[in-house]
């Protein structure tokens, strides 16, 4: 199965530090997506960002709760400003 390149696209991954989040981030990054990672705790994101960096994938961590009103819009605005 051929996967379309994500170069030039931005992926915002919520709960990036939990469960399958790190694997999803790595897969998106390997396809060329710029990454904005969200999780409730910055501590959850640190090992994910370090692991991605170790394989040459840049990711911007944001500690927040995406389920709170207005937080998802904030994440999208943040991603748009950074990329």
C-alpha positions in Angstrom: 0.0 0.0 0.0 1.4 3.4 -1.0 1.0 6.2 1.5 0.7 9.8 0.3 3.5 12.1 1.4 2.6 14.6 4.1 5.4 17.0 3.3 4.1 20.5 3.6 1.2 19.5 5.9 0.8 20.0 9.7 -0.5 17.3 12.0 -1.9 18.3 15.4 -1.9 15.2 17.6 -3.9 15.3 20.8 -3.0 13.0 23.7 0.3 12.5 21.9 2.1 11.3 25.1 -0.5 8.6 25.8 -1.2 5.1 24.6 -0.7 4.9 20.8 0.1 8.6 20.5 3.9 8.2 20.2 3.5 5.7 17.4 1.0 7.9 15.5 3.4 10.8 15.8 6.3 8.8 14.5 4.3 7.5 11.5 3.1 11.0 10.6 6.6 12.5 11.0 8.1 9.7 8.9 5.7 10.7 6.1 7.0 14.3 6.3 4.3 16.1 8.4 5.2 18.9 10.7 4.0 18.0 14.2 2.3 19.8 17.0 1.9 17.5 19.9 -0.7 18.0 22.7 -1.0 16.3 26.1 -2.3 17.2 29.5 1.2 17.0 30.9 4.5 18.3 29.6 6.2 15.3 31.2 4.1 13.0 28.9 5.5 14.8 25.9 9.2 15.0 26.8 10.0 11.4 25.9 7.9 11.6 22.7 9.7 14.7 21.5 13.1 13.2 22.4 12.3 10.0 20.6 11.1 11.8 17.5 14.2 14.1 17.6 16.5 11.1 17.8 15.2 9.9 14.4 15.2 13.4 12.8 11.6 14.4 13.3 10.8 17.9 14.7 7.8 18.3 17.0 6.4 21.2 18.9 5.0 20.2 22.3 2.0 21.9 23.9 0.8 21.0 27.4 -2.9 21.6 27.5 -6.3 19.8 27.7 -7.7 19.7 24.2 -11.1 18.8 25.5 -11.5 22.1 27.3 -13.6 24.7 25.4 -11.5 26.7 23.0 -8.4 24.6 23.4 -8.6 22.8 20.0 -8.9 26.2 18.3 -5.9 27.4 20.3 -3.9 24.4 19.1 -4.9 25.0 15.4 -4.0 28.7 15.8 -0.6 27.8 17.4 0.1 25.3 14.6 -0.8 27.9 11.9 1.5 30.6 13.6 4.4 28.2 13.9 4.2 26.7 10.4 
